Amino acid sequence: MQNSTYEVVRVDPFDDVAFRAWFDAREAGMAAGRIAPPPRAFVEQLVHYQTSSQTCTLQPFVAVERDVVVGAGNLELPLRDNRTLAMFDLAVPPERRRGVGAALLAYVLDQAREEARTSLLTEVFAPRGTVLADWPGVRFADRHGFTTRITEIRRQLRLPVDRERLEALAAEAAEKASDYQLVAWAGPCPVEYAEQYAYLKGLIMAEAPTGELDYEPERWDVARLREEEDLAVRQGRSLYTCVALAPDGTLAGHTQIAASRHQPEWAFQWDTLVLRTHRGRRLGLALKVANLQAVAAAQPQVERITTWNAEENGPMIAVNEALGFEIVELLQERQRDL
């Protein structure tokens, strides 16, 4: 696609030069003005985009002016659920001229129509304390008709956490969760829990607050779980998981942290979920403390863990604050019909 100034083209992830230019432009644009944005390792991204998936397709693209990449984006098309949805991000390095974002968005609109997608979803990040009306990403989203459907908050935990503090929190949680057994593992889910664990993974968009997002619950099975785990291995990520076993032996909840050998000082808190029938027993706290202790023991080089929570998710925010997570920035989920 081309307008009067910029040509927007899809990037081949097997073209080393083109993919590196896409990665660099995207990282520069994504990091602009933010506080300690979570890094993405080039190797991890390369593996991700070179790996075919049964769950979604990824389409990296760039805006080019006189053979120079001036902006980048990604279009993600779900394949198993949410088949009317197109998710995307746009990134323009701050030194580039205006109009690049509009050119990139026009490409997204064209591609979404070709794929018969009727809803567009993107994210806007803004540092804590920002006057949102003045933030470039917010102004751009407003101008192009994207409304805020839910706001999430990114928090960050500095490690190490005081050992006595963690032990006290574990003891506090155990008072109400004494009937439950915590089981932790590193790497792929054990076979005996795989079917139940895949079910739990699929509940996050149905059970966690989603505001006014137009987003279907995800369909997970063991094959999808194994695909995610296999990708993590190829990317050089280590997954640390803790589950709670109810008195009847079924899974009542889980939490997961991902660490990377390419950026060993960072780790990422992924999903945490406790089934509704088992809530009110401090299982969320028990799970996260146990998993944090496991990561600290196995990966002492990790200096910070980052996580996101919907601003109305009071119970999980309380757990994170008890652990010592501090607010860094806001994330608006923005959506519009095509």
C-alpha atoms as a printed R data frame, in Angstrom:
    type eleno elety resid chain resno       x       y      z
1   ATOM     1    CA   MET     A     1   0.000   0.000  0.000
2   ATOM     2    CA   GLN     A     2   1.279   3.492 -0.759
3   ATOM     3    CA   ASN     A     3   0.116   7.027 -0.108
4   ATOM     4    CA   SER     A     4   1.729  10.229 -1.359
5   ATOM     5    CA   THR     A     5   4.612   9.945  1.134
6   ATOM     6    CA   TYR     A     6   4.933   6.464  2.596
7   ATOM     7    CA   GLU     A     7   4.837   2.938  1.272
8   ATOM     8    CA   VAL     A     8   3.543   0.370  3.756
9   ATOM     9    CA   VAL     A     9   4.616  -3.217  3.145
10  ATOM    10    CA   ARG     A    10   4.470  -6.544  4.915
11  ATOM    11    CA   VAL     A    11   7.755  -7.854  6.327
12  ATOM    12    CA   ASP     A    12   9.078 -11.364  5.739
13  ATOM    13    CA   PRO     A    13  10.340 -12.681  9.120
14  ATOM    14    CA   PHE     A    14  12.818 -14.886  7.242
15  ATOM    15    CA   ASP     A    15  14.451 -11.809  5.705
16  ATOM    16    CA   ASP     A    16  17.040 -11.016  8.378
17  ATOM    17    CA   VAL     A    17  17.691  -7.428  7.313
18  ATOM    18    CA   ALA     A    18  14.043  -6.487  6.854
19  ATOM    19    CA   PHE     A    19  12.945  -8.107 10.099
20  ATOM    20    CA   ARG     A    20  15.707  -6.399 12.063
21  ATOM    21    CA   ALA     A    21  14.685  -3.015 10.662
22  ATOM    22    CA   TRP     A    22  11.062  -3.748 11.609
23  ATOM    23    CA   PHE     A    23  12.075  -4.794 15.130
24  ATOM    24    CA   ASP     A    24  14.249  -1.729 15.732
25  ATOM    25    CA   ALA     A    25  11.600   0.719 14.520
26  ATOM    26    CA   ARG     A    26   8.873  -0.985 16.520
27  ATOM    27    CA   GLU     A    27  10.926  -1.019 19.713
28  ATOM    28    CA   ALA     A    28  11.876   2.645 19.317
29  ATOM    29    CA   GLY     A    29   8.267   3.658 18.795
30  ATOM    30    CA   MET     A    30   6.885   1.454 21.561
31  ATOM    31    CA   ALA     A    31   9.384   2.746 24.137
32  ATOM    32    CA   ALA     A    32   8.998   6.454 23.359
33  ATOM    33    CA   GLY     A    33   8.106   8.459 26.449
34  ATOM    34    CA   ARG     A    34   7.452   5.424 28.638
35  ATOM    35    CA   ILE     A    35   9.014   4.517 31.982
36  ATOM    36    CA   ALA     A    36  11.031   1.270 32.014
37  ATOM    37    CA   PRO     A    37   9.007  -0.413 29.245
38  ATOM    38    CA   PRO     A    38   9.308  -4.201 29.330
39  ATOM    39    CA   PRO     A    39  11.925  -5.209 26.770
40  ATOM    40    CA   ARG     A    40  11.379  -7.682 23.964
41  ATOM    41    CA   ALA     A    41  14.373  -9.753 22.964
42  ATOM    42    CA   PHE     A    42  15.079  -9.802 19.229
43  ATOM    43    CA   VAL     A    43  15.717 -13.559 19.241
44  ATOM    44    CA   GLU     A    44  12.401 -14.233 20.963
45  ATOM    45    CA   GLN     A    45  10.522 -12.107 18.457
46  ATOM    46    CA   LEU     A    46  12.303 -13.739 15.524
47  ATOM    47    CA   VAL     A    47  11.350 -17.225 16.707
48  ATOM    48    CA   HIS     A    48   7.785 -16.139 17.382
49  ATOM    49    CA   TYR     A    49   7.256 -14.708 13.907
50  ATOM    50    CA   GLN     A    50   8.991 -17.587 12.154
51  ATOM    51    CA   THR     A    51   6.852 -20.204 13.931
52  ATOM    52    CA   SER     A    52   3.521 -21.146 12.405
53  ATOM    53    CA   SER     A    53   0.565 -21.352 14.779
54  ATOM    54    CA   GLN     A    54  -2.853 -22.951 14.835
55  ATOM    55    CA   THR     A    55  -4.054 -20.157 17.121
56  ATOM    56    CA   CYS     A    56  -3.301 -16.957 15.225
57  ATOM    57    CA   THR     A    57  -1.395 -15.413 12.357
58  ATOM    58    CA   LEU     A    58   1.081 -12.568 12.824
59  ATOM    59    CA   GLN     A    59   1.743 -10.005 10.120
60  ATOM    60    CA   PRO     A    60   4.599  -7.556 10.731
61  ATOM    61    CA   PHE     A    61   4.646  -4.483  8.472
62  ATOM    62    CA   VAL     A    62   6.562  -1.242  8.049
63  ATOM    63    CA   ALA     A    63   6.152   2.229  6.601
64  ATOM    64    CA   VAL     A    64   9.013   3.180  4.278
65  ATOM    65    CA   GLU     A    65  10.118   6.572  3.001
66  ATOM    66    CA   ARG     A    66  12.918   6.573  0.401
67  ATOM    67    CA   ASP     A    67  14.053   3.102  1.489
68  ATOM    68    CA   VAL     A    68  14.170   4.093  5.172
69  ATOM    69    CA   VAL     A    69  11.850   2.414  7.689
70  ATOM    70    CA   VAL     A    70   9.964   5.197  9.487
71  ATOM    71    CA   GLY     A    71   7.347   3.181 11.370
72  ATOM    72    CA   ALA     A    72   6.318  -0.367 12.136
73  ATOM    73    CA   GLY     A    73   3.369  -2.413 13.291
74  ATOM    74    CA   ASN     A    74   1.944  -5.845 13.770
75  ATOM    75    CA   LEU     A    75  -1.424  -7.317 12.840
76  ATOM    76    CA   GLU     A    76  -2.634 -10.377 14.745
77  ATOM    77    CA   LEU     A    77  -5.564 -12.412 13.453
78  ATOM    78    CA   PRO     A    78  -7.046 -15.023 15.810
79  ATOM    79    CA   LEU     A    79  -7.863 -18.331 14.127
80  ATOM    80    CA   ARG     A    80  -9.623 -20.447 16.767
81  ATOM    81    CA   ASP     A    81 -11.851 -17.867 18.430
82  ATOM    82    CA   ASN     A    82 -12.590 -14.171 17.894
83  ATOM    83    CA   ARG     A    83 -12.493 -14.711 14.149
84  ATOM    84    CA   THR     A    84 -14.101 -11.328 13.492
85  ATOM    85    CA   LEU     A    85 -11.373  -9.528 15.444
86  ATOM    86    CA   ALA     A    86  -8.137  -7.930 14.214
87  ATOM    87    CA   MET     A    87  -5.621  -6.955 16.900
88  ATOM    88    CA   PHE     A    88  -2.784  -4.624 16.038
89  ATOM    89    CA   ASP     A    89  -0.135  -2.244 17.297
90  ATOM    90    CA   LEU     A    90   1.523   0.727 15.632
91  ATOM    91    CA   ALA     A    91   4.893   2.217 16.557
92  ATOM    92    CA   VAL     A    92   6.455   5.373 15.169
93  ATOM    93    CA   PRO     A    93   9.907   6.483 16.400
94  ATOM    94    CA   PRO     A    94   9.509   9.951 17.935
95  ATOM    95    CA   GLU     A    95  11.894  11.667 15.524
96  ATOM    96    CA   ARG     A    96   9.747  10.764 12.504
97  ATOM    97    CA   ARG     A    97   7.278  13.133 10.859
98  ATOM    98    CA   ARG     A    98   3.564  13.142 11.337
99  ATOM    99    CA   GLY     A    99   1.429  11.045  9.038
100 ATOM   100    CA   VAL     A   100   3.325   7.782  9.531
101 ATOM   101    CA   GLY     A   101   0.791   6.455 12.036
102 ATOM   102    CA   ALA     A   102  -2.106   7.259  9.714
103 ATOM   103    CA   ALA     A   103  -0.402   5.428  6.861
104 ATOM   104    CA   LEU     A   104   0.177   2.378  9.050
105 ATOM   105    CA   LEU     A   105  -3.426   2.400 10.255
106 ATOM   106    CA   ALA     A   106  -4.731   2.617  6.699
107 ATOM   107    CA   TYR     A   107  -2.786  -0.567  5.951
108 ATOM   108    CA   VAL     A   108  -4.370  -2.275  8.968
109 ATOM   109    CA   LEU     A   109  -7.855  -1.267  7.819
110 ATOM   110    CA   ASP     A   110  -7.249  -2.651  4.329
111 ATOM   111    CA   GLN     A   111  -5.868  -5.952  5.633
112 ATOM   112    CA   ALA     A   112  -8.675  -6.364  8.156
113 ATOM   113    CA   ARG     A   113 -11.292  -5.876  5.453
114 ATOM   114    CA   GLU     A   114  -9.582  -8.427  3.213
115 ATOM   115    CA   GLU     A   115  -9.715 -10.914  6.093
116 ATOM   116    CA   ALA     A   116 -13.408 -10.140  6.781
117 ATOM   117    CA   ARG     A   117 -12.639  -8.814 10.256
118 ATOM   118    CA   THR     A   118 -15.237  -6.428 11.647
119 ATOM   119    CA   SER     A   119 -13.646  -5.250 14.905
120 ATOM   120    CA   LEU     A   120 -10.260  -3.665 15.597
121 ATOM   121    CA   LEU     A   121  -8.442  -3.829 18.938
122 ATOM   122    CA   THR     A   122  -5.265  -2.045 19.989
123 ATOM   123    CA   GLU     A   123  -3.461  -0.803 23.103
124 ATOM   124    CA   VAL     A   124  -2.318   2.615 24.283
125 ATOM   125    CA   PHE     A   125   0.355   2.882 26.986
126 ATOM   126    CA   ALA     A   126   0.852   6.016 29.086
127 ATOM   127    CA   PRO     A   127   3.145   6.664 32.085
128 ATOM   128    CA   ARG     A   128   1.577   7.084 35.509
129 ATOM   129    CA   GLY     A   129   0.577  10.701 36.122
130 ATOM   130    CA   THR     A   130   0.344  11.573 32.434
131 ATOM   131    CA   VAL     A   131  -2.323  14.047 31.332
132 ATOM   132    CA   LEU     A   132  -4.006  11.570 29.010
133 ATOM   133    CA   ALA     A   133  -5.579  14.213 26.786
134 ATOM   134    CA   ASP     A   134  -2.051  15.363 25.888
135 ATOM   135    CA   TRP     A   135  -0.547  11.914 25.293
136 ATOM   136    CA   PRO     A   136   0.171  11.248 21.572
137 ATOM   137    CA   GLY     A   137  -1.195   7.708 21.588
138 ATOM   138    CA   VAL     A   138  -4.420   8.807 23.242
139 ATOM   139    CA   ARG     A   139  -4.903  11.674 20.786
140 ATOM   140    CA   PHE     A   140  -4.273   9.358 17.838
141 ATOM   141    CA   ALA     A   141  -6.733   6.732 19.104
142 ATOM   142    CA   ASP     A   142  -9.396   9.360 19.784
143 ATOM   143    CA   ARG     A   143  -8.938  10.906 16.363
144 ATOM   144    CA   HIS     A   144  -9.472   7.571 14.624
145 ATOM   145    CA   GLY     A   145 -12.538   6.503 16.571
146 ATOM   146    CA   PHE     A   146 -11.046   4.008 19.036
147 ATOM   147    CA   THR     A   147 -12.809   4.112 22.400
148 ATOM   148    CA   THR     A   148 -11.434   2.898 25.711
149 ATOM   149    CA   ARG     A   149 -13.071  -0.413 26.659
150 ATOM   150    CA   ILE     A   150 -10.974  -1.203 29.738
151 ATOM   151    CA   THR     A   151  -7.966   0.309 31.501
152 ATOM   152    CA   GLU     A   152  -5.234  -1.868 32.938
153 ATOM   153    CA   ILE     A   153  -2.390  -0.897 35.233
154 ATOM   154    CA   ARG     A   154   1.165  -2.141 34.862
155 ATOM   155    CA   ARG     A   155   2.950  -2.775 38.113
156 ATOM   156    CA   GLN     A   156   6.526  -3.774 38.715
157 ATOM   157    CA   LEU     A   157   8.112  -5.742 41.540
158 ATOM   158    CA   ARG     A   158  11.763  -5.267 42.406
159 ATOM   159    CA   LEU     A   159  13.615  -8.394 43.502
160 ATOM   160    CA   PRO     A   160  14.685  -9.790 45.839
161 ATOM   161    CA   VAL     A   161  11.640  -9.533 48.075
162 ATOM   162    CA   ASP     A   162  12.439  -9.850 51.758
163 ATOM   163    CA   ARG     A   163  12.328 -13.549 52.653
164 ATOM   164    CA   GLU     A   164  10.607 -12.989 55.993
165 ATOM   165    CA   ARG     A   165   7.922 -10.924 54.289
166 ATOM   166    CA   LEU     A   166   7.173 -13.722 51.824
167 ATOM   167    CA   GLU     A   167   7.106 -16.308 54.596
168 ATOM   168    CA   ALA     A   168   4.669 -14.159 56.588
169 ATOM   169    CA   LEU     A   169   2.386 -13.781 53.545
170 ATOM   170    CA   ALA     A   170   2.547 -17.531 52.889
171 ATOM   171    CA   ALA     A   171   1.570 -18.215 56.492
172 ATOM   172    CA   GLU     A   172  -1.288 -15.710 56.260
173 ATOM   173    CA   ALA     A   173  -2.635 -17.409 53.141
174 ATOM   174    CA   ALA     A   174  -2.219 -20.899 54.611
175 ATOM   175    CA   GLU     A   175  -4.616 -20.062 57.435
176 ATOM   176    CA   LYS     A   176  -7.538 -20.034 54.983
177 ATOM   177    CA   ALA     A   177  -6.147 -22.389 52.331
178 ATOM   178    CA   SER     A   178  -5.020 -25.239 54.556
179 ATOM   179    CA   ASP     A   179  -7.273 -27.723 52.751
180 ATOM   180    CA   TYR     A   180  -5.509 -27.056 49.441
181 ATOM   181    CA   GLN     A   181  -2.215 -28.434 48.186
182 ATOM   182    CA   LEU     A   182   0.137 -26.286 46.122
183 ATOM   183    CA   VAL     A   183   1.969 -28.031 43.280
184 ATOM   184    CA   ALA     A   184   4.687 -26.223 41.327
185 ATOM   185    CA   TRP     A   185   6.696 -27.097 38.228
186 ATOM   186    CA   ALA     A   186   9.144 -25.550 35.810
187 ATOM   187    CA   GLY     A   187   8.661 -26.108 32.087
188 ATOM   188    CA   PRO     A   188   5.794 -28.024 30.450
189 ATOM   189    CA   CYS     A   189   2.704 -28.946 32.416
190 ATOM   190    CA   PRO     A   190   2.789 -32.534 33.743
191 ATOM   191    CA   VAL     A   191   0.580 -34.874 31.746
192 ATOM   192    CA   GLU     A   192  -1.706 -35.626 34.674
193 ATOM   193    CA   TYR     A   193  -2.742 -31.949 34.929
194 ATOM   194    CA   ALA     A   194  -2.633 -30.941 31.264
195 ATOM   195    CA   GLU     A   195  -6.329 -31.191 30.428
196 ATOM   196    CA   GLN     A   196  -7.465 -29.333 33.537
197 ATOM   197    CA   TYR     A   197  -4.715 -26.761 33.195
198 ATOM   198    CA   ALA     A   198  -5.631 -26.003 29.584
199 ATOM   199    CA   TYR     A   199  -9.201 -25.465 30.775
200 ATOM   200    CA   LEU     A   200  -7.991 -22.971 33.397
201 ATOM   201    CA   LYS     A   201  -5.904 -21.113 30.791
202 ATOM   202    CA   GLY     A   202  -8.995 -20.679 28.659
203 ATOM   203    CA   LEU     A   203 -11.011 -19.079 31.448
204 ATOM   204    CA   ILE     A   204  -8.980 -15.917 31.882
205 ATOM   205    CA   MET     A   205 -10.994 -13.813 29.407
206 ATOM   206    CA   ALA     A   206 -14.260 -15.160 30.799
207 ATOM   207    CA   GLU     A   207 -13.431 -14.802 34.505
208 ATOM   208    CA   ALA     A   208 -11.153 -11.752 34.705
209 ATOM   209    CA   PRO     A   209 -12.609  -8.226 34.330
210 ATOM   210    CA   THR     A   210 -12.860  -7.253 30.650
211 ATOM   211    CA   GLY     A   211 -14.845  -4.016 30.891
212 ATOM   212    CA   GLU     A   212 -16.619  -3.276 27.637
213 ATOM   213    CA   LEU     A   213 -14.293  -5.258 25.410
214 ATOM   214    CA   ASP     A   214 -15.946  -7.074 22.527
215 ATOM   215    CA   TYR     A   215 -13.911 -10.260 22.982
216 ATOM   216    CA   GLU     A   216 -15.046 -13.878 23.012
217 ATOM   217    CA   PRO     A   217 -13.761 -16.332 25.647
218 ATOM   218    CA   GLU     A   218 -10.790 -18.258 24.305
219 ATOM   219    CA   ARG     A   219 -10.992 -21.968 23.515
220 ATOM   220    CA   TRP     A   220  -8.066 -23.868 24.997
221 ATOM   221    CA   ASP     A   221  -7.222 -27.546 24.839
222 ATOM   222    CA   VAL     A   222  -4.077 -29.572 25.456
223 ATOM   223    CA   ALA     A   223  -2.859 -28.999 21.893
224 ATOM   224    CA   ARG     A   224  -3.035 -25.210 22.362
225 ATOM   225    CA   LEU     A   225  -1.294 -25.502 25.726
226 ATOM   226    CA   ARG     A   226   1.530 -27.538 24.221
227 ATOM   227    CA   GLU     A   227   1.887 -25.096 21.336
228 ATOM   228    CA   GLU     A   228   2.410 -22.246 23.801
229 ATOM   229    CA   GLU     A   229   4.899 -24.285 25.832
230 ATOM   230    CA   ASP     A   230   6.842 -25.413 22.764
231 ATOM   231    CA   LEU     A   231   7.114 -21.823 21.550
232 ATOM   232    CA   ALA     A   232   8.442 -20.743 24.948
233 ATOM   233    CA   VAL     A   233  11.167 -23.399 24.776
234 ATOM   234    CA   ARG     A   234  12.242 -22.298 21.291
235 ATOM   235    CA   GLN     A   235  12.283 -18.675 22.413
236 ATOM   236    CA   GLY     A   236  14.523 -19.433 25.363
237 ATOM   237    CA   ARG     A   237  11.851 -18.767 27.969
238 ATOM   238    CA   SER     A   238  11.446 -20.689 31.207
239 ATOM   239    CA   LEU     A   239   7.902 -21.080 32.529
240 ATOM   240    CA   TYR     A   240   7.267 -21.409 36.267
241 ATOM   241    CA   THR     A   241   3.796 -22.561 37.240
242 ATOM   242    CA   CYS     A   242   2.011 -23.182 40.509
243 ATOM   243    CA   VAL     A   243  -1.447 -24.709 40.854
244 ATOM   244    CA   ALA     A   244  -3.750 -25.275 43.808
245 ATOM   245    CA   LEU     A   245  -5.278 -28.708 44.233
246 ATOM   246    CA   ALA     A   246  -8.682 -28.757 45.910
247 ATOM   247    CA   PRO     A   247  -9.463 -31.460 48.501
248 ATOM   248    CA   ASP     A   248 -11.024 -33.565 45.731
249 ATOM   249    CA   GLY     A   249  -7.810 -33.401 43.683
250 ATOM   250    CA   THR     A   250  -9.071 -31.028 40.982
251 ATOM   251    CA   LEU     A   251  -7.309 -27.806 40.020
252 ATOM   252    CA   ALA     A   252  -8.759 -24.798 41.830
253 ATOM   253    CA   GLY     A   253  -6.408 -22.123 40.511
254 ATOM   254    CA   HIS     A   254  -3.058 -21.359 38.934
255 ATOM   255    CA   THR     A   255  -0.409 -18.727 38.346
256 ATOM   256    CA   GLN     A   256   2.523 -18.539 35.921
257 ATOM   257    CA   ILE     A   257   5.712 -16.501 35.500
258 ATOM   258    CA   ALA     A   258   7.902 -16.450 32.371
259 ATOM   259    CA   ALA     A   259  11.626 -15.686 32.517
260 ATOM   260    CA   SER     A   260  13.997 -15.299 29.563
261 ATOM   261    CA   ARG     A   261  17.614 -16.338 29.149
262 ATOM   262    CA   HIS     A   262  18.048 -13.499 26.634
263 ATOM   263    CA   GLN     A   263  17.039 -10.823 29.171
264 ATOM   264    CA   PRO     A   264  17.671 -12.582 32.474
265 ATOM   265    CA   GLU     A   265  17.041  -9.541 34.668
266 ATOM   266    CA   TRP     A   266  13.350  -9.426 33.634
267 ATOM   267    CA   ALA     A   267  10.459 -11.800 34.276
268 ATOM   268    CA   PHE     A   268   6.784 -11.513 33.396
269 ATOM   269    CA   GLN     A   269   3.802 -12.435 35.493
270 ATOM   270    CA   TRP     A   270   1.342 -14.187 33.208
271 ATOM   271    CA   ASP     A   271  -2.148 -15.358 34.129
272 ATOM   272    CA   THR     A   272  -3.343 -15.860 37.680
273 ATOM   273    CA   LEU     A   273  -6.815 -17.307 38.165
274 ATOM   274    CA   VAL     A   274  -8.791 -18.919 40.981
275 ATOM   275    CA   LEU     A   275 -12.073 -20.606 40.105
276 ATOM   276    CA   ARG     A   276 -15.115 -18.800 41.484
277 ATOM   277    CA   THR     A   277 -16.142 -21.684 43.743
278 ATOM   278    CA   HIS     A   278 -12.744 -21.567 45.469
279 ATOM   279    CA   ARG     A   279 -12.367 -17.828 45.988
280 ATOM   280    CA   GLY     A   280 -12.229 -16.167 49.393
281 ATOM   281    CA   ARG     A   281  -9.549 -18.540 50.708
282 ATOM   282    CA   ARG     A   282  -6.448 -16.441 49.874
283 ATOM   283    CA   LEU     A   283  -5.477 -18.909 47.145
284 ATOM   284    CA   GLY     A   284  -4.361 -16.112 44.830
285 ATOM   285    CA   LEU     A   285  -1.896 -14.911 47.456
286 ATOM   286    CA   ALA     A   286  -0.748 -18.439 48.275
287 ATOM   287    CA   LEU     A   287  -0.145 -19.258 44.607
288 ATOM   288    CA   LYS     A   288   1.755 -16.082 43.801
289 ATOM   289    CA   VAL     A   289   3.965 -16.257 46.887
290 ATOM   290    CA   ALA     A   290   4.890 -19.886 46.217
291 ATOM   291    CA   ASN     A   291   5.616 -19.220 42.552
292 ATOM   292    CA   LEU     A   292   7.650 -16.108 43.345
293 ATOM   293    CA   GLN     A   293   9.734 -18.109 45.807
294 ATOM   294    CA   ALA     A   294  10.335 -20.763 43.135
295 ATOM   295    CA   VAL     A   295  11.449 -18.198 40.560
296 ATOM   296    CA   ALA     A   296  13.729 -16.433 43.051
297 ATOM   297    CA   ALA     A   297  15.412 -19.749 43.894
298 ATOM   298    CA   ALA     A   298  15.805 -20.904 40.279
299 ATOM   299    CA   GLN     A   299  16.521 -17.520 38.651
300 ATOM   300    CA   PRO     A   300  18.385 -15.325 41.181
301 ATOM   301    CA   GLN     A   301  19.441 -13.010 38.337
302 ATOM   302    CA   VAL     A   302  15.850 -11.734 37.914
303 ATOM   303    CA   GLU     A   303  15.699  -8.146 39.147
304 ATOM   304    CA   ARG     A   304  12.116  -7.220 38.339
305 ATOM   305    CA   ILE     A   305   8.782  -8.800 37.516
306 ATOM   306    CA   THR     A   306   6.133  -6.909 35.578
307 ATOM   307    CA   THR     A   307   2.393  -7.553 35.555
308 ATOM   308    CA   TRP     A   308  -0.873  -6.043 34.304
309 ATOM   309    CA   ASN     A   309  -4.259  -5.936 36.032
310 ATOM   310    CA   ALA     A   310  -7.570  -4.331 35.177
311 ATOM   311    CA   GLU     A   311  -7.992  -1.298 37.425
312 ATOM   312    CA   GLU     A   312 -11.247  -2.746 38.805
313 ATOM   313    CA   ASN     A   313  -9.677  -6.099 39.714
314 ATOM   314    CA   GLY     A   314  -9.492  -5.262 43.398
315 ATOM   315    CA   PRO     A   315  -8.651  -8.718 44.785
316 ATOM   316    CA   MET     A   316  -5.664  -9.274 42.487
317 ATOM   317    CA   ILE     A   317  -4.424  -5.714 42.952
318 ATOM   318    CA   ALA     A   318  -4.519  -6.270 46.729
319 ATOM   319    CA   VAL     A   319  -2.381  -9.394 46.308
320 ATOM   320    CA   ASN     A   320   0.131  -7.564 44.118
321 ATOM   321    CA   GLU     A   321   0.361  -4.633 46.517
322 ATOM   322    CA   ALA     A   322   0.937  -7.020 49.427
323 ATOM   323    CA   LEU     A   323   3.850  -8.496 47.484
324 ATOM   324    CA   GLY     A   324   5.275  -5.032 46.822
325 ATOM   325    CA   PHE     A   325   4.328  -4.339 43.188
326 ATOM   326    CA   GLU     A   326   4.333  -0.628 42.354
327 ATOM   327    CA   ILE     A   327   2.437   1.215 39.599
328 ATOM   328    CA   VAL     A   328   4.450   2.183 36.514
329 ATOM   329    CA   GLU     A   329   1.979   3.000 33.740
330 ATOM   330    CA   LEU     A   330  -1.542   2.680 32.386
331 ATOM   331    CA   LEU     A   331  -2.676   0.586 29.452
332 ATOM   332    CA   GLN     A   332  -5.892   1.409 27.636
333 ATOM   333    CA   GLU     A   333  -7.516  -1.309 25.541
334 ATOM   334    CA   ARG     A   334  -9.017   0.612 22.611
335 ATOM   335    CA   GLN     A   335 -11.533  -0.834 20.171
336 ATOM   336    CA   ARG     A   336 -13.734   0.204 17.250
337 ATOM   337    CA   ASP     A   337 -15.868  -1.415 14.593
338 ATOM   338    CA   LEU     A   338 -14.583  -1.555 11.067
